[in-house]
Amino acid sequence: MRSGRDVVSLKDFLVNSSVKRLIAAGPHTIINGKNVVNFASANYLGLMGHEKLLDSCTSSLEKYGVGSCGPHQFYRTIDVHLDCETKIAEFLGTPDSILYSYGLSTMFSAIPAFCKKGDIIVVDEGVHWGIQNGLYLSRSTIVYFKHNDMQSLQSTLEKVTQDNKRAKKLRRYIVVEAVYQIQRLKGIIEGLVAEKEMEKAEKEREKAEKQKEKAEKEREKAEKEKSTKKIC
């Protein structure tokens, strides 16, 4: 039987665990007795061990216990998850949002939900491992372009269209990241949005021209029918 001295509070447990992880995930760590610079940590924002976060985690765990391991559509949920989804949706300006408990599970789930077998996905070669797995699970045709290279993307899209006569009729996706984990580089999303807007404007122009041509043909047809009736 454990004595009173062996019992620790939840806050103390979290602090002790966090300190151990912080030592391993901080900018410097000790390996084989040597003080080294840590380039392998996922603690990008340095929030591990933050006092405010520890207090929040402690109060939440004491009230709710350990949470679910996935989206509430599958594993049920609690009010704080729903509140968080509402705040995320309001921030992004979307009708709703889905909260996952783990980033990798989002990639594994979201990509196959939209992309299916027969679709074409053009992907930055520097995307995260989790995204690569989501792409694999989608069973789509995957084509990579050079990392953060807009020109490579454009030439890859052209090649895909040339090599596959049905490409324009198939659903095509472009997958990039906003910020890349390994390279710490900002993605080409702004360039993609601008390119998409230009493409959209071009399609609208082509659509307007086709409608104009159709209206002209219908007018000519109507005049021809009118002339034929007069002759008769």
PATI-285157 format. One record per residue (C-alpha): residue in one letter; x, y, z negated. Coordinates in steps of 0.1 Angstrom, whole numbers, plus 5000, padded with zeros to 4 digits. Example, Ala and Ser with C-alpha at 12.3 -4.5 7.8 and 13.67 -1.06 7.14 Angstrom:
a, 5123, 4955, 4922
s, 5137, 4989, 4929
END
This chain:
m, 5000, 5000, 5000
r, 5013, 5034, 5010
s, 5020, 5059, 4982
g, 5008, 5095, 4983
r, 5043, 5107, 4993
d, 5040, 5086, 5025
v, 5008, 5103, 5036
v, 5012, 5133, 5059
s, 4987, 5158, 5071
l, 4976, 5158, 5108
k, 4993, 5192, 5112
d, 5026, 5179, 5098
f, 5024, 5149, 5121
l, 5019, 5171, 5151
v, 5047, 5194, 5141
n, 5071, 5166, 5135
s, 5062, 5149, 5168
s, 5063, 5182, 5186
v, 5098, 5191, 5172
k, 5111, 5157, 5184
r, 5096, 5163, 5219
l, 5108, 5199, 5219
i, 5144, 5188, 5213
a, 5141, 5165, 5243
a, 5122, 5190, 5265
g, 5139, 5222, 5256
p, 5164, 5241, 5278
h, 5192, 5224, 5260
t, 5192, 5189, 5246
i, 5217, 5163, 5232
i, 5226, 5131, 5251
n, 5251, 5107, 5238
g, 5263, 5133, 5213
k, 5268, 5160, 5240
n, 5249, 5193, 5242
v, 5237, 5195, 5278
v, 5215, 5218, 5299
n, 5181, 5201, 5306
f, 5169, 5202, 5342
a, 5145, 5173, 5338
s, 5119, 5188, 5314
a, 5083, 5193, 5323
n, 5080, 5220, 5296
y, 5080, 5247, 5323
l, 5063, 5274, 5302
g, 5081, 5266, 5270
l, 5047, 5261, 5251
m, 5057, 5229, 5234
g, 5058, 5234, 5197
h, 5040, 5268, 5199
e, 5024, 5275, 5165
k, 4991, 5287, 5179
l, 4988, 5256, 5201
l, 4996, 5233, 5172
d, 4969, 5250, 5150
s, 4943, 5247, 5179
c, 4952, 5211, 5185
t, 4949, 5203, 5148
s, 4915, 5219, 5143
s, 4902, 5203, 5175
l, 4914, 5168, 5166
e, 4900, 5171, 5131
k, 4866, 5181, 5145
y, 4863, 5159, 5176
g, 4888, 5132, 5173
v, 4908, 5119, 5203
g, 4891, 5130, 5236
s, 4882, 5110, 5267
c, 4909, 5100, 5293
g, 4891, 5113, 5324
p, 4864, 5135, 5339
h, 4831, 5135, 5320
q, 4812, 5121, 5350
f, 4828, 5088, 5342
y, 4837, 5089, 5305
r, 4812, 5113, 5289
t, 4823, 5146, 5274
i, 4821, 5171, 5245
d, 4810, 5207, 5244
v, 4846, 5222, 5246
h, 4852, 5204, 5279
l, 4820, 5219, 5294
d, 4829, 5253, 5280
c, 4863, 5251, 5296
e, 4849, 5240, 5330
t, 4825, 5270, 5329
k, 4853, 5294, 5321
i, 4875, 5280, 5349
a, 4846, 5283, 5374
e, 4840, 5319, 5364
f, 4877, 5327, 5367
l, 4879, 5312, 5402
g, 4846, 5325, 5413
t, 4832, 5291, 5421
p, 4798, 5275, 5413
d, 4814, 5248, 5391
s, 4846, 5230, 5382
i, 4857, 5196, 5371
l, 4882, 5192, 5342
y, 4906, 5163, 5342
s, 4927, 5154, 5312
y, 4958, 5147, 5332
g, 4972, 5165, 5363
l, 4982, 5133, 5381
s, 4947, 5119, 5378
t, 4934, 5150, 5396
m, 4957, 5144, 5426
f, 4948, 5107, 5427
s, 4911, 5115, 5426
a, 4905, 5148, 5445
i, 4924, 5140, 5477
p, 4907, 5106, 5484
a, 4874, 5122, 5476
f, 4877, 5146, 5506
c, 4900, 5127, 5530
k, 4890, 5094, 5544
k, 4903, 5067, 5569
g, 4905, 5083, 5603
d, 4912, 5118, 5591
i, 4946, 5135, 5599
i, 4965, 5152, 5570
v, 4995, 5174, 5578
v, 5016, 5176, 5546
d, 5046, 5196, 5533
e, 5074, 5171, 5528
g, 5081, 5187, 5494
v, 5048, 5179, 5477
h, 5046, 5162, 5443
w, 5048, 5125, 5439
g, 5012, 5125, 5426
i, 5000, 5142, 5458
q, 5018, 5116, 5478
n, 5000, 5088, 5460
g, 4966, 5106, 5465
l, 4974, 5108, 5502
y, 4982, 5071, 5503
l, 4949, 5062, 5485
s, 4930, 5083, 5511
r, 4940, 5059, 5539
s, 4942, 5089, 5562
t, 4969, 5094, 5589
i, 4997, 5113, 5572
v, 5021, 5136, 5591
y, 5048, 5156, 5573
f, 5063, 5189, 5583
k, 5095, 5206, 5570
h, 5093, 5221, 5535
n, 5078, 5256, 5533
d, 5084, 5260, 5571
m, 5054, 5277, 5588
q, 5070, 5272, 5623
s, 5074, 5235, 5616
l, 5038, 5233, 5605
q, 5026, 5250, 5637
s, 5047, 5227, 5659
t, 5035, 5196, 5640
l, 4999, 5206, 5644
e, 5004, 5211, 5681
k, 5022, 5177, 5684
v, 4993, 5160, 5665
t, 4968, 5175, 5689
q, 4989, 5165, 5720
d, 4996, 5129, 5708
n, 4960, 5122, 5699
k, 4933, 5131, 5724
r, 4906, 5128, 5698
a, 4925, 5150, 5673
k, 4902, 5180, 5678
k, 4872, 5159, 5671
l, 4887, 5144, 5639
r, 4888, 5160, 5605
r, 4922, 5176, 5600
y, 4936, 5188, 5566
i, 4967, 5207, 5556
v, 4981, 5199, 5522
v, 5006, 5222, 5504
e, 5013, 5234, 5469
a, 5011, 5269, 5454
v, 5044, 5264, 5435
y, 5066, 5234, 5440
q, 5078, 5216, 5409
i, 5112, 5205, 5420
q, 5123, 5235, 5441
r, 5104, 5261, 5419
l, 5095, 5278, 5452
k, 5063, 5296, 5460
g, 5043, 5278, 5488
i, 5032, 5292, 5521
i, 4995, 5295, 5512
e, 4992, 5332, 5520
g, 5006, 5324, 5555
l, 4981, 5295, 5559
v, 4952, 5317, 5549
a, 4962, 5344, 5574
e, 4966, 5317, 5601
k, 4932, 5302, 5592
e, 4916, 5336, 5595
m, 4932, 5342, 5629
e, 4920, 5308, 5640
k, 4885, 5314, 5627
a, 4884, 5348, 5646
e, 4896, 5330, 5678
k, 4869, 5304, 5674
e, 4842, 5330, 5669
r, 4855, 5348, 5700
e, 4854, 5316, 5721
k, 4819, 5309, 5707
a, 4807, 5343, 5717
e, 4821, 5340, 5752
k, 4804, 5306, 5756
q, 4771, 5320, 5745
k, 4775, 5349, 5769
e, 4783, 5325, 5798
k, 4753, 5304, 5788
a, 4730, 5334, 5787
e, 4743, 5345, 5821
k, 4737, 5311, 5837
e, 4702, 5310, 5822
r, 4695, 5345, 5836
e, 4708, 5334, 5871
k, 4687, 5303, 5869
a, 4656, 5323, 5860
e, 4662, 5348, 5889
k, 4667, 5319, 5913
e, 4634, 5302, 5902
k, 4616, 5335, 5905
s, 4629, 5340, 5940
t, 4619, 5305, 5950
k, 4583, 5311, 5937
k, 4581, 5343, 5958
i, 4592, 5324, 5990
c, 4566, 5297, 5983
END
